[in-house]
Amino acid sequence: MQKRLTSLLIIVTATVALGGFTTTTFAQADAGLVSKFLDQAKSASDSHLGDIASELTDKIKGLCAAVGANDAIKGELDSTLKSLTGGMDSEALTSAFKMASAANLTPEQIGLAKQVGNLASAYAVQKNFSSLAGAQSDVGTIVSSLRGGNVTAAIPAIKNVAGNAHLTDGQKQLITTVADKYAPGWQKAKGAMDSIKKLPGLGN
């Protein structure tokens, strides 16, 4: 009987010990990157950035908890945070958008990954276009729509910003990344419209 109790105790102890180790197998974004990103966003003069960054990091934590051990997701999360902190916002969104197409995700996990992409996009748009001449209304629509998960409502405003005449080269690259994700084919449609405008009698 004593031997059986001893054996049972060993099994229970081993199980508890292993249980402690299994928590480390969950995908987790680098804590240092999360902290640095949040600190940078909250210290910005635009208070909206801190709010969006908090939502984004909360959603990242939710995605990590949902996917478990997934090195592909962890890699893209770290890349997204590192790029956002380093001012490489187009690269950050490219990484963020890849997560929803990672292998073996459940519909719930895909939904969370898309929300991370939406919030990363909202952050990048707010950061880079909030002071763009003539675009404040469209930027506000894009940011609020993506934060709320209403992608359809953001599409016309994204197209408007993409067509803004005051964009820098960096802004053009970023809004193209956003538009290609949420309004695929928009450049072909824009090209067709531009061609129509050039026809005799249909110009400005």
NORRAGI-V557510 format. One record per helix or strand of 3 or more residues. SS is the DSSP state (@ for helix, = for strand). FROM is the first residue (numbers start at 0). LEN is the number of residues. If there is no record, write none. Layout:
BEGIN
ss: {SS:SS}
from: {FROM:FROM}
len: {LEN:LEN}
END
This chain:
BEGIN
ss: {@:@:@:@:@:@:@:@:@:@}
from: {1:30:46:70:88:106:135:150:168:185}
len: {24:12:21:15:13:23:12:12:14:12}
END
